[in-house]
Amino acid sequence: MRDTWPLLKDIPFPALTRGAFTTLQLNLGYRCNLSCVHCHVAAGPRRTETMSKATMETALAVAERFGVTTLDLTGGSPEMNPEFRWLVAEARARGLHVMDRLNPTIMEEPGYDWVGPFLAEHRVEAVASLPCYSQANVDEQRGDGVFEASIRALQSLNALGYGQPGSGLMLNLVYNPNGAFLPPQQEKLEADYKRLLGENFGIAFNHLYALANMPIQRFGSWLQSKGQFEAYMGKLRAAHRDENLDAVMCRSLVSVDYNGELFDCDFNQMLKMPLGGGSAPRHLDELLAGPLPERIAVAGHCYGCTAGQGSSCGGALA
């Protein structure tokens, strides 16, 4: 896999400072049942990195110290971490809102039929990836059969109450482009998703998050192999909007990798850019007594969050 950091580190980006720290995002490991082209984590079935229970316990202590309100769980497939259920139950018992960024096909893997009922029992917000409402586009990006498996999983979540009016069980979907272009306008795309998924499959959901593909890891390597890296970066920079800077996720979030090292966002984590732009990695343990740095580390890939509507883990910004 080609390293995009040498191409990104010298691209200037506006300075950012931290706001209120409300969300702790934990990457529970890079193991996943899929290996998607757009994946900025380069997750896959052969990855073995996994967050330990001890690191999770420290994360919960940090969340309590800073008054964090949301625990955002990502991966890989977070549910493949053997301590996933312990972590969710413990976080909910402490009053934290929990988000699970799941690849819905995990629910059809042997041994993972518990995922849907468990999430519903603990009233976890499900953020499910479905990069298109078209079978051809999804299978091209993720592999044959992925679209049909995703549809069945979403239908089973609906049957548990997810996405249904008055249930309080939030089901949000995530769209990623299947190429080197920006996502379309989120509100219109959400309306299309709701109409087509509802008409064709009876699927209901709450919101759609339209995310730009980041020029790092597997997608960055793909851009380089196609000779499109510079053109894509040019597209992101040309579409930058200063008004998006106030709402980017790194201003309210801290990202933690499976080893407990700290980063300003999940994307910086993949580029090994330490929290606050320091020269050495920082660990969760340091936040049990010390402060968060005010500065946020930035580089060229950050234009992926401020281009056009802007996008982050929570979808369009503007």
Summary of the structure (lengths in Angstrom):
residues: 318
radius of gyration: 18.5
end to end distance: 33.3
largest distance: 53.0
contacts: 1082
relative contact order: 0.18
helix: 41%
strand: 17%
